[in-house]
Amino acid sequence: MQRFFDRRALLLILILIFLGPVQAIMNNGLSGLTDWIVSTLITIPGIIVGLSFHEYAHAMVAYKCGDVTPKIMGRCTVEPQAHVDLMGILSLLFIGFGWGKPVVVNPRNFRNRRRDSILVGIAGVTMNFIVALVFGLILKILVTVAPAILTTSFGHTIFMVFYYVIIINVSLMLFNLLPVPPLDGFNVITEIFHLENTKFHHFVYRNSMVILLALIILDVPHMLLTRPLYAIVSSITDTIFHIF
């Protein structure tokens, strides 16, 4: 995704990144900053897991569909160093919008170009949902087998780390489904409705980062995705696994 950024977009992201700790200090002083740091650190494992598995899914599905490019570039692995982008992690940590290293694919190598492009496009968000389910199961096992550990500070921290893995993966799934380039949702819609060579597609892609950042600044993703996020996370933790 980072190839879509220009200097102005990166400068704006850097400014937004610093708003988190600054607002924490302004609201509650040093104690607010400490709380903000702790809550931020708890989310890091979830971000790394979410981004790594998301990009791995894109790479592996593209490889299974006939494109060896991701395999050659070492992307068919869940190892974080193959997928994590430092700027993307910082952005996701501080402003709720981030990215991993984009998986390069060559659609001309696909056995069925349109079908396989759609499969590759939805692979990442599907994997995020699967990861959220798996960690929901892990939490259920933890609560069932060792409930006493949750009364300790260490146990509570572990519980919150796993819980945030669920939240972050569902968040990545929903955010990437938005029909805005360079997110997966727009790529899937492009293939379904044959938009690739239209004036609309060229205009939106040319101004993609301006559009995306404007939506983030206006808090549109938060307004659109908060209710679905809570509904899905609650379904996983409450309805499916009866954790709470």
Short mmCIF file of the C-alpha atoms (twelve columns), coordinates in Angstrom:
data_MODEL
# 
_entry.id   MODEL 
# 
loop_
_atom_site.group_PDB 
_atom_site.id 
_atom_site.type_symbol 
_atom_site.label_atom_id 
_atom_site.label_alt_id 
_atom_site.label_comp_id 
_atom_site.label_asym_id 
_atom_site.label_seq_id 
_atom_site.Cartn_x 
_atom_site.Cartn_y 
_atom_site.Cartn_z 
_atom_site.pdbx_PDB_model_num 
ATOM 1   C CA . MET A 1   0.000   0.000   0.000   1 
ATOM 2   C CA . GLN A 2   2.849   2.397   0.664   1 
ATOM 3   C CA . ARG A 3   3.485   2.992   -3.007  1 
ATOM 4   C CA . PHE A 4   0.337   5.150   -3.035  1 
ATOM 5   C CA . PHE A 5   1.744   7.636   -0.541  1 
ATOM 6   C CA . ASP A 6   3.317   10.923  -1.534  1 
ATOM 7   C CA . ARG A 7   5.235   13.242  0.790   1 
ATOM 8   C CA . ARG A 8   2.184   15.309  1.681   1 
ATOM 9   C CA . ALA A 9   0.228   12.228  2.715   1 
ATOM 10  C CA . LEU A 10  3.108   10.938  4.839   1 
ATOM 11  C CA . LEU A 11  3.463   14.337  6.523   1 
ATOM 12  C CA . LEU A 12  -0.234  14.363  7.367   1 
ATOM 13  C CA . ILE A 13  -0.011  10.836  8.782   1 
ATOM 14  C CA . LEU A 14  2.962   11.828  10.948  1 
ATOM 15  C CA . ILE A 15  0.975   14.758  12.306  1 
ATOM 16  C CA . LEU A 16  -1.980  12.498  13.080  1 
ATOM 17  C CA . ILE A 17  0.329   9.994   14.804  1 
ATOM 18  C CA . PHE A 18  1.465   12.613  17.303  1 
ATOM 19  C CA . LEU A 19  -2.095  13.619  18.164  1 
ATOM 20  C CA . GLY A 20  -2.613  10.474  20.288  1 
ATOM 21  C CA . PRO A 21  0.031   11.070  22.961  1 
ATOM 22  C CA . VAL A 22  -0.503  14.838  22.866  1 
ATOM 23  C CA . GLN A 23  -4.226  14.480  23.522  1 
ATOM 24  C CA . ALA A 24  -3.534  11.955  26.308  1 
ATOM 25  C CA . ILE A 25  -1.245  14.451  28.058  1 
ATOM 26  C CA . MET A 26  -3.700  17.316  27.573  1 
ATOM 27  C CA . ASN A 27  -6.574  15.289  29.008  1 
ATOM 28  C CA . ASN A 28  -4.927  13.588  32.016  1 
ATOM 29  C CA . GLY A 29  -1.310  14.741  32.221  1 
ATOM 30  C CA . LEU A 30  1.460   12.190  32.700  1 
ATOM 31  C CA . SER A 31  -0.933  9.571   34.073  1 
ATOM 32  C CA . GLY A 32  -2.934  9.857   30.876  1 
ATOM 33  C CA . LEU A 33  0.228   9.375   28.850  1 
ATOM 34  C CA . THR A 34  1.137   6.286   30.916  1 
ATOM 35  C CA . ASP A 35  -2.309  4.766   30.380  1 
ATOM 36  C CA . TRP A 36  -2.083  5.534   26.674  1 
ATOM 37  C CA . ILE A 37  1.338   3.846   26.403  1 
ATOM 38  C CA . VAL A 38  0.140   0.715   28.237  1 
ATOM 39  C CA . SER A 39  -3.008  0.382   26.130  1 
ATOM 40  C CA . THR A 40  -0.970  0.954   22.978  1 
ATOM 41  C CA . LEU A 41  1.597   -1.723  23.881  1 
ATOM 42  C CA . ILE A 42  -1.182  -4.257  24.503  1 
ATOM 43  C CA . THR A 43  -2.383  -3.830  20.910  1 
ATOM 44  C CA . ILE A 44  1.010   -4.441  19.253  1 
ATOM 45  C CA . PRO A 45  0.775   -8.290  19.162  1 
ATOM 46  C CA . GLY A 46  -2.675  -8.055  17.592  1 
ATOM 47  C CA . ILE A 47  -1.441  -5.639  14.940  1 
ATOM 48  C CA . ILE A 48  1.552   -7.786  14.031  1 
ATOM 49  C CA . VAL A 49  -0.545  -10.963 13.900  1 
ATOM 50  C CA . GLY A 50  -3.317  -9.277  11.934  1 
ATOM 51  C CA . LEU A 51  -1.092  -7.668  9.305   1 
ATOM 52  C CA . SER A 52  1.139   -10.733 8.911   1 
ATOM 53  C CA . PHE A 53  -1.710  -13.185 8.372   1 
ATOM 54  C CA . HIS A 54  -3.600  -10.723 6.169   1 
ATOM 55  C CA . GLU A 55  -0.710  -10.303 3.728   1 
ATOM 56  C CA . TYR A 56  0.213   -13.997 3.937   1 
ATOM 57  C CA . ALA A 57  -3.311  -14.890 2.810   1 
ATOM 58  C CA . HIS A 58  -3.041  -12.591 -0.221  1 
ATOM 59  C CA . ALA A 59  0.311   -14.135 -1.147  1 
ATOM 60  C CA . MET A 60  -0.667  -17.763 -0.638  1 
ATOM 61  C CA . VAL A 61  -3.961  -17.515 -2.538  1 
ATOM 62  C CA . ALA A 62  -2.209  -15.749 -5.432  1 
ATOM 63  C CA . TYR A 63  0.402   -18.526 -5.464  1 
ATOM 64  C CA . LYS A 64  -2.284  -21.242 -5.409  1 
ATOM 65  C CA . CYS A 65  -4.027  -19.471 -8.297  1 
ATOM 66  C CA . GLY A 66  -0.910  -19.764 -10.462 1 
ATOM 67  C CA . ASP A 67  1.159   -16.642 -9.740  1 
ATOM 68  C CA . VAL A 68  4.609   -17.497 -8.387  1 
ATOM 69  C CA . THR A 69  5.544   -13.834 -7.831  1 
ATOM 70  C CA . PRO A 70  4.666   -13.777 -4.095  1 
ATOM 71  C CA . LYS A 71  6.555   -17.057 -3.583  1 
ATOM 72  C CA . ILE A 72  9.668   -15.699 -5.300  1 
ATOM 73  C CA . MET A 73  9.495   -12.524 -3.191  1 
ATOM 74  C CA . GLY A 74  9.297   -14.537 0.038   1 
ATOM 75  C CA . ARG A 75  5.754   -13.524 0.930   1 
ATOM 76  C CA . CYS A 76  4.234   -17.004 1.348   1 
ATOM 77  C CA . THR A 77  5.072   -17.038 5.050   1 
ATOM 78  C CA . VAL A 78  3.500   -15.754 8.258   1 
ATOM 79  C CA . GLU A 79  6.821   -14.431 9.558   1 
ATOM 80  C CA . PRO A 80  6.235   -10.748 10.455  1 
ATOM 81  C CA . GLN A 81  9.455   -9.432  8.900   1 
ATOM 82  C CA . ALA A 82  8.172   -10.437 5.474   1 
ATOM 83  C CA . HIS A 83  4.990   -8.370  5.815   1 
ATOM 84  C CA . VAL A 84  5.269   -5.687  8.483   1 
ATOM 85  C CA . ASP A 85  5.872   -2.079  7.490   1 
ATOM 86  C CA . LEU A 86  7.126   0.109   10.366  1 
ATOM 87  C CA . MET A 87  5.253   3.198   9.231   1 
ATOM 88  C CA . GLY A 88  2.114   1.122   8.744   1 
ATOM 89  C CA . ILE A 89  2.318   -0.262  12.294  1 
ATOM 90  C CA . LEU A 90  2.856   3.188   13.810  1 
ATOM 91  C CA . SER A 91  -0.055  4.548   11.831  1 
ATOM 92  C CA . LEU A 92  -2.328  1.685   12.896  1 
ATOM 93  C CA . LEU A 93  -1.241  2.053   16.521  1 
ATOM 94  C CA . PHE A 94  -1.860  5.768   16.731  1 
ATOM 95  C CA . ILE A 95  -4.618  6.660   14.286  1 
ATOM 96  C CA . GLY A 96  -6.369  3.348   13.647  1 
ATOM 97  C CA . PHE A 97  -5.341  3.172   9.996   1 
ATOM 98  C CA . GLY A 98  -2.361  1.089   8.924   1 
ATOM 99  C CA . TRP A 99  -0.957  -1.256  6.348   1 
ATOM 100 C CA . GLY A 100 1.569   -4.001  5.721   1 
ATOM 101 C CA . LYS A 101 3.948   -4.381  2.822   1 
ATOM 102 C CA . PRO A 102 1.737   -4.849  -0.248  1 
ATOM 103 C CA . VAL A 103 1.869   -8.266  -1.868  1 
ATOM 104 C CA . VAL A 104 2.929   -7.904  -5.494  1 
ATOM 105 C CA . VAL A 105 0.957   -10.144 -7.855  1 
ATOM 106 C CA . ASN A 106 0.817   -10.542 -11.619 1 
ATOM 107 C CA . PRO A 107 -2.815  -11.218 -12.594 1 
ATOM 108 C CA . ARG A 108 -1.697  -12.422 -16.026 1 
ATOM 109 C CA . ASN A 109 -0.381  -15.549 -14.320 1 
ATOM 110 C CA . PHE A 110 -3.765  -16.450 -12.844 1 
ATOM 111 C CA . ARG A 111 -5.611  -19.409 -14.289 1 
ATOM 112 C CA . ASN A 112 -8.825  -17.382 -14.332 1 
ATOM 113 C CA . ARG A 113 -7.909  -13.709 -14.127 1 
ATOM 114 C CA . ARG A 114 -11.192 -12.235 -12.892 1 
ATOM 115 C CA . ARG A 115 -12.145 -15.055 -10.528 1 
ATOM 116 C CA . ASP A 116 -8.659  -15.390 -9.049  1 
ATOM 117 C CA . SER A 117 -8.274  -11.613 -8.629  1 
ATOM 118 C CA . ILE A 118 -11.450 -11.613 -6.535  1 
ATOM 119 C CA . LEU A 119 -10.213 -14.593 -4.506  1 
ATOM 120 C CA . VAL A 120 -6.905  -12.848 -3.815  1 
ATOM 121 C CA . GLY A 121 -8.778  -9.666  -2.920  1 
ATOM 122 C CA . ILE A 122 -10.974 -11.306 -0.280  1 
ATOM 123 C CA . ALA A 123 -8.242  -13.606 1.058   1 
ATOM 124 C CA . GLY A 124 -6.836  -11.074 3.514   1 
ATOM 125 C CA . VAL A 125 -10.124 -10.125 5.162   1 
ATOM 126 C CA . THR A 126 -11.187 -13.779 5.304   1 
ATOM 127 C CA . MET A 127 -7.957  -14.664 7.078   1 
ATOM 128 C CA . ASN A 128 -8.477  -11.840 9.591   1 
ATOM 129 C CA . PHE A 129 -11.886 -13.269 10.446  1 
ATOM 130 C CA . ILE A 130 -10.416 -16.762 10.856  1 
ATOM 131 C CA . VAL A 131 -7.675  -15.401 13.150  1 
ATOM 132 C CA . ALA A 132 -10.312 -13.650 15.265  1 
ATOM 133 C CA . LEU A 133 -12.221 -16.934 15.610  1 
ATOM 134 C CA . VAL A 134 -9.071  -18.863 16.532  1 
ATOM 135 C CA . PHE A 135 -8.136  -16.396 19.259  1 
ATOM 136 C CA . GLY A 136 -11.714 -16.476 20.502  1 
ATOM 137 C CA . LEU A 137 -11.295 -20.223 20.904  1 
ATOM 138 C CA . ILE A 138 -7.956  -19.714 22.677  1 
ATOM 139 C CA . LEU A 139 -9.592  -17.304 25.116  1 
ATOM 140 C CA . LYS A 140 -12.392 -19.788 25.743  1 
ATOM 141 C CA . ILE A 141 -9.857  -22.508 26.547  1 
ATOM 142 C CA . LEU A 142 -7.940  -20.122 28.822  1 
ATOM 143 C CA . VAL A 143 -11.073 -19.097 30.707  1 
ATOM 144 C CA . THR A 144 -12.244 -22.708 31.031  1 
ATOM 145 C CA . VAL A 145 -8.969  -24.411 31.934  1 
ATOM 146 C CA . ALA A 146 -7.306  -21.746 34.092  1 
ATOM 147 C CA . PRO A 147 -9.898  -19.224 35.287  1 
ATOM 148 C CA . ALA A 148 -7.851  -18.426 38.389  1 
ATOM 149 C CA . ILE A 149 -5.041  -16.973 36.298  1 
ATOM 150 C CA . LEU A 150 -7.334  -14.162 35.179  1 
ATOM 151 C CA . THR A 151 -7.383  -12.806 38.727  1 
ATOM 152 C CA . THR A 152 -3.653  -12.083 38.507  1 
ATOM 153 C CA . SER A 153 -2.122  -9.045  36.845  1 
ATOM 154 C CA . PHE A 154 -0.186  -11.242 34.391  1 
ATOM 155 C CA . GLY A 155 -3.259  -13.293 33.516  1 
ATOM 156 C CA . HIS A 156 -5.359  -10.184 32.968  1 
ATOM 157 C CA . THR A 157 -2.700  -8.750  30.663  1 
ATOM 158 C CA . ILE A 158 -2.566  -11.968 28.619  1 
ATOM 159 C CA . PHE A 159 -6.357  -11.988 28.402  1 
ATOM 160 C CA . MET A 160 -6.415  -8.388  27.145  1 
ATOM 161 C CA . VAL A 161 -3.664  -9.057  24.580  1 
ATOM 162 C CA . PHE A 162 -5.655  -11.975 23.137  1 
ATOM 163 C CA . TYR A 163 -8.875  -9.970  23.287  1 
ATOM 164 C CA . TYR A 164 -7.252  -7.140  21.328  1 
ATOM 165 C CA . VAL A 165 -6.072  -9.648  18.729  1 
ATOM 166 C CA . ILE A 166 -9.758  -10.359 18.100  1 
ATOM 167 C CA . ILE A 167 -10.707 -6.669  17.984  1 
ATOM 168 C CA . ILE A 168 -7.835  -5.681  15.692  1 
ATOM 169 C CA . ASN A 169 -8.395  -8.532  13.250  1 
ATOM 170 C CA . VAL A 170 -12.100 -7.737  12.980  1 
ATOM 171 C CA . SER A 171 -11.179 -4.068  12.545  1 
ATOM 172 C CA . LEU A 172 -8.732  -4.908  9.753   1 
ATOM 173 C CA . MET A 173 -11.366 -7.060  8.084   1 
ATOM 174 C CA . LEU A 174 -14.024 -4.346  8.134   1 
ATOM 175 C CA . PHE A 175 -11.683 -1.495  7.218   1 
ATOM 176 C CA . ASN A 176 -10.260 -3.352  4.233   1 
ATOM 177 C CA . LEU A 177 -13.772 -4.041  2.959   1 
ATOM 178 C CA . LEU A 178 -14.389 -0.325  2.438   1 
ATOM 179 C CA . PRO A 179 -14.697 0.413   -1.307  1 
ATOM 180 C CA . VAL A 180 -11.848 2.930   -1.315  1 
ATOM 181 C CA . PRO A 181 -8.486  2.322   -3.024  1 
ATOM 182 C CA . PRO A 182 -6.028  0.911   -2.244  1 
ATOM 183 C CA . LEU A 183 -8.155  -1.195  0.131   1 
ATOM 184 C CA . ASP A 184 -9.228  -4.719  -0.791  1 
ATOM 185 C CA . GLY A 185 -12.888 -3.768  -1.023  1 
ATOM 186 C CA . PHE A 186 -12.277 -1.442  -3.958  1 
ATOM 187 C CA . ASN A 187 -10.159 -4.025  -5.769  1 
ATOM 188 C CA . VAL A 188 -12.920 -6.626  -5.449  1 
ATOM 189 C CA . ILE A 189 -15.580 -4.189  -6.641  1 
ATOM 190 C CA . THR A 190 -13.337 -3.242  -9.561  1 
ATOM 191 C CA . GLU A 191 -13.234 -6.865  -10.709 1 
ATOM 192 C CA . ILE A 192 -16.931 -7.547  -10.121 1 
ATOM 193 C CA . PHE A 193 -18.152 -4.487  -12.031 1 
ATOM 194 C CA . HIS A 194 -15.316 -4.306  -14.598 1 
ATOM 195 C CA . LEU A 195 -14.216 -0.818  -13.522 1 
ATOM 196 C CA . GLU A 196 -10.510 -1.193  -14.265 1 
ATOM 197 C CA . ASN A 197 -10.396 0.842   -17.488 1 
ATOM 198 C CA . THR A 198 -13.087 3.393   -16.655 1 
ATOM 199 C CA . LYS A 199 -12.552 7.112   -16.047 1 
ATOM 200 C CA . PHE A 200 -14.045 6.687   -12.576 1 
ATOM 201 C CA . HIS A 201 -11.443 4.072   -11.660 1 
ATOM 202 C CA . HIS A 202 -8.534  6.189   -12.912 1 
ATOM 203 C CA . PHE A 203 -9.804  9.291   -11.094 1 
ATOM 204 C CA . VAL A 204 -10.366 7.505   -7.785  1 
ATOM 205 C CA . TYR A 205 -7.010  5.714   -7.920  1 
ATOM 206 C CA . ARG A 206 -5.168  8.891   -8.833  1 
ATOM 207 C CA . ASN A 207 -6.612  10.623  -5.762  1 
ATOM 208 C CA . SER A 208 -6.856  7.519   -3.570  1 
ATOM 209 C CA . MET A 209 -4.764  8.639   -0.621  1 
ATOM 210 C CA . VAL A 210 -6.333  12.087  -0.484  1 
ATOM 211 C CA . ILE A 211 -9.782  10.476  -0.437  1 
ATOM 212 C CA . LEU A 212 -8.800  7.880   2.166   1 
ATOM 213 C CA . LEU A 213 -7.111  10.363  4.489   1 
ATOM 214 C CA . ALA A 214 -10.033 12.771  4.158   1 
ATOM 215 C CA . LEU A 215 -12.417 9.997   5.199   1 
ATOM 216 C CA . ILE A 216 -10.200 9.160   8.184   1 
ATOM 217 C CA . ILE A 217 -9.926  12.792  9.292   1 
ATOM 218 C CA . LEU A 218 -13.715 13.165  9.002   1 
ATOM 219 C CA . ASP A 219 -14.041 9.991   11.108  1 
ATOM 220 C CA . VAL A 220 -16.145 8.258   8.454   1 
ATOM 221 C CA . PRO A 221 -14.643 4.745   9.003   1 
ATOM 222 C CA . HIS A 222 -15.350 5.051   12.729  1 
ATOM 223 C CA . MET A 223 -18.960 6.075   12.120  1 
ATOM 224 C CA . LEU A 224 -19.518 3.279   9.594   1 
ATOM 225 C CA . LEU A 225 -17.628 0.452   11.273  1 
ATOM 226 C CA . THR A 226 -18.065 0.868   15.038  1 
ATOM 227 C CA . ARG A 227 -21.425 -0.900  15.273  1 
ATOM 228 C CA . PRO A 228 -20.455 -3.803  12.996  1 
ATOM 229 C CA . LEU A 229 -17.168 -4.118  14.903  1 
ATOM 230 C CA . TYR A 230 -18.851 -4.429  18.290  1 
ATOM 231 C CA . ALA A 231 -21.511 -6.745  16.868  1 
ATOM 232 C CA . ILE A 232 -18.968 -9.160  15.366  1 
ATOM 233 C CA . VAL A 233 -16.610 -9.097  18.373  1 
ATOM 234 C CA . SER A 234 -19.562 -9.680  20.711  1 
ATOM 235 C CA . SER A 235 -20.755 -12.545 18.530  1 
ATOM 236 C CA . ILE A 236 -17.343 -14.186 18.739  1 
ATOM 237 C CA . THR A 237 -16.768 -13.683 22.466  1 
ATOM 238 C CA . ASP A 238 -20.323 -13.926 23.791  1 
ATOM 239 C CA . THR A 239 -22.455 -15.904 21.359  1 
ATOM 240 C CA . ILE A 240 -19.974 -18.398 19.893  1 
ATOM 241 C CA . PHE A 241 -17.558 -19.026 22.760  1 
ATOM 242 C CA . HIS A 242 -19.488 -17.670 25.799  1 
ATOM 243 C CA . ILE A 243 -16.344 -16.045 27.186  1 
ATOM 244 C CA . PHE A 244 -18.052 -13.265 29.128  1 
# 
